[in-house]
Amino acid sequence: MTLLRFGIVASAAIAISCSTSIPFVLQASAQTDSAQTAPDNTKSNKDHAQTADSQSNAKADRQITASVRKTILADKDLSTYAHNIKIVTLNGAVTLKGPVKSEDEKQKIASDTASVVSADQITNELTVKQ
């Protein structure tokens, strides 16, 4: 019980002693936030017809997406980037988006996807990360 009281008293003492530096810390973080620009890929998303919001909730489309994801994740030769690409399925057509490490990975993902749906149903919008 004594230790519990000591912990509460010590926490209160630390909070009181630090209270004078809080305005400075808040000002410093506000200056840092305004100096940095937040990433915004809105324009990039508008340039493409398919976004994650376009994913159909139809059972067949969800099954295709799940099968493609499972196939890609099973390929242990692919990078983490490749394992985390966006897969959007709409009316049986699959759109692949996101960065990958190399052109070989891009082709491998397209090949893995073609094992689930026909190649003419695939739109490959993957980009090679520089």
HELIX and SHEET records of a PDB file:
HELIX    1   1 THR A    2  CYS A   18  1                                  17    
HELIX    2   2 ILE A   22  ALA A   35  1                                  14    
HELIX    3   3 THR A   42  ASP A   47  1                                   6    
HELIX    4   4 ALA A   52  SER A   54  5                                   3    
HELIX    5   5 LYS A   59  ALA A   74  1                                  16    
HELIX    6   6 THR A   80  HIS A   83  1                                   4    
HELIX    7   7 GLU A  103  ALA A  114  1                                  12    
HELIX    8   8 ALA A  119  GLN A  121  5                                   3    
SHEET    1   A 3 LYS A  86  LEU A  90  0                                        
SHEET    2   A 3 ALA A  93  VAL A 100 -1                                        
SHEET    3   A 3 ILE A 122  VAL A 128  1                                        
END                                                                             
